[in-house]
Amino acid sequence: MTATENTIYVSEKAKLKVQQLMEEAGVAQDPSYFLRVGVVGGGCSGLSYKLDFDNEIKPMDQVFEDNGIKVVTDLKSFLYLVNTELEFSDGLNGKGFYFDNPNASRSCGCGESFAV
C-alpha cells in the first residue's frame, strides 16, 4: 500500500468482514450507518483502537470512503490514524481487526494498542 492522500484505508478482507458484521447487526441496508474508528487512551502500549457502527456524524468528524466502506473518525483520532489501513486476519493466529499504522512508533503483540 502506498499512501497517496491523507485518508484511512480498508483492505479487501476487512471490507468483507465489516459488510458481514453490518448484515448481522441489521444495519447493512441503512445507508446512514458507517464504521466509526477512534483512538482512546489505554492498552499495553498507551493508546488503543476502537471500532463501532454509528449513524450520527459529529461536528468535528472526518469522513472517508475506501473500498466501498464509509469510515468516520473524530479529528483527534485522525491525527493518529492518518494513512492507516484497517486489516482483518482470520488465520490460526488471527487477531481479527487490526490497523497497519505507519504513525505508530511501536505496537504490542495483540495488535490492539500502539504508541507514537
C-alpha positions as CSV (number, residue, x, y, z in Angstrom):
1,M,0.0,0.0,0.0
2,T,1.3,3.4,-1.0
3,A,-0.3,6.4,0.7
4,T,-1.4,8.9,-1.9
5,E,-3.6,11.1,0.3
6,N,-4.4,11.6,4.0
7,T,-7.1,9.1,4.5
8,I,-8.0,5.8,6.2
9,Y,-7.7,2.7,4.1
10,V,-9.7,-0.5,4.3
11,S,-8.2,-3.8,3.0
12,E,-10.4,-6.2,1.0
13,K,-10.5,-8.7,3.9
14,A,-11.5,-6.0,6.3
15,K,-14.2,-4.8,3.9
16,L,-15.8,-8.2,3.6
17,K,-15.8,-8.7,7.4
18,V,-17.3,-5.2,8.0
19,Q,-20.0,-6.0,5.5
20,Q,-20.7,-9.3,7.2
21,L,-20.9,-7.7,10.6
22,M,-23.2,-4.9,9.4
23,E,-25.5,-7.6,8.0
24,E,-25.5,-9.4,11.3
25,A,-26.2,-6.2,13.2
26,G,-29.1,-5.5,10.8
27,V,-27.7,-2.1,9.6
28,A,-26.3,-3.1,6.2
29,Q,-29.3,-1.8,4.3
30,D,-29.4,1.5,6.1
31,P,-27.1,4.0,4.2
32,S,-26.9,6.2,7.3
33,Y,-24.7,3.7,9.1
34,F,-20.9,3.7,8.9
35,L,-17.8,2.3,10.6
36,R,-16.6,4.7,13.3
37,V,-12.9,4.3,14.2
38,G,-11.2,6.0,17.1
39,V,-8.2,6.1,19.3
40,V,-8.6,6.0,23.1
41,G,-6.1,6.1,26.0
42,G,-5.2,2.7,27.4
43,G,-3.9,-0.7,26.3
44,C,-0.4,-2.1,26.9
45,S,1.3,0.5,24.6
46,G,-0.6,3.6,25.8
47,L,-3.3,4.0,23.1
48,S,-5.9,1.6,21.8
49,Y,-8.1,1.4,18.7
50,K,-11.9,1.5,18.9
51,L,-14.3,0.3,16.3
52,D,-18.1,0.6,16.2
53,F,-21.1,1.1,13.9
54,D,-22.7,4.5,14.1
55,N,-25.2,6.7,12.2
56,E,-24.5,10.1,13.7
57,I,-21.9,12.5,12.3
58,K,-20.5,14.9,14.9
59,P,-19.3,18.4,14.0
60,M,-15.5,17.7,14.0
61,D,-15.8,14.3,12.4
62,Q,-13.6,13.4,9.4
63,V,-15.4,11.3,6.8
64,F,-13.6,8.9,4.4
65,E,-14.6,6.2,2.0
66,D,-12.3,3.4,0.8
67,N,-13.0,0.1,-0.9
68,G,-16.8,0.8,-0.6
69,I,-16.7,1.3,3.2
70,K,-17.6,4.6,4.8
71,V,-15.2,5.3,7.7
72,V,-15.7,8.2,10.2
73,T,-13.3,9.3,12.9
74,D,-13.0,12.3,15.2
75,L,-10.3,14.9,14.3
76,K,-8.2,14.0,17.4
77,S,-8.1,10.3,16.5
78,F,-7.4,11.1,12.8
79,L,-4.1,12.7,13.8
80,Y,-3.1,9.2,15.0
81,L,-4.8,7.3,12.1
82,V,-3.8,9.2,9.0
83,N,-2.9,6.8,6.2
84,T,-3.6,3.8,8.4
85,E,-5.1,0.7,6.8
86,L,-7.8,-1.4,8.6
87,E,-6.9,-5.1,8.1
88,F,-8.6,-8.3,9.1
89,S,-6.8,-11.6,9.9
90,D,-8.7,-14.8,10.4
91,G,-5.9,-17.4,10.3
92,L,-4.8,-19.8,13.0
93,N,-3.2,-16.9,14.9
94,G,-5.7,-14.4,13.6
95,K,-6.3,-11.4,15.7
96,G,-9.4,-10.1,14.0
97,F,-9.4,-6.4,13.0
98,Y,-6.1,-4.6,13.3
99,F,-4.5,-1.5,12.0
100,D,-1.4,-1.2,9.8
101,N,-0.5,2.2,11.2
102,P,2.6,4.0,9.7
103,N,2.4,6.6,12.5
104,A,2.9,4.1,15.4
105,S,6.5,4.0,16.8
106,R,5.7,0.7,18.5
107,S,2.8,-1.6,19.0
108,C,2.1,-4.5,21.3
109,G,1.8,-8.2,20.4
110,C,-2.0,-8.1,20.5
111,G,-2.1,-5.5,17.7
112,E,-4.8,-3.6,19.6
113,S,-2.6,-0.9,21.1
114,F,0.2,1.3,20.0
115,A,2.4,4.3,20.9
116,V,3.5,7.3,18.8
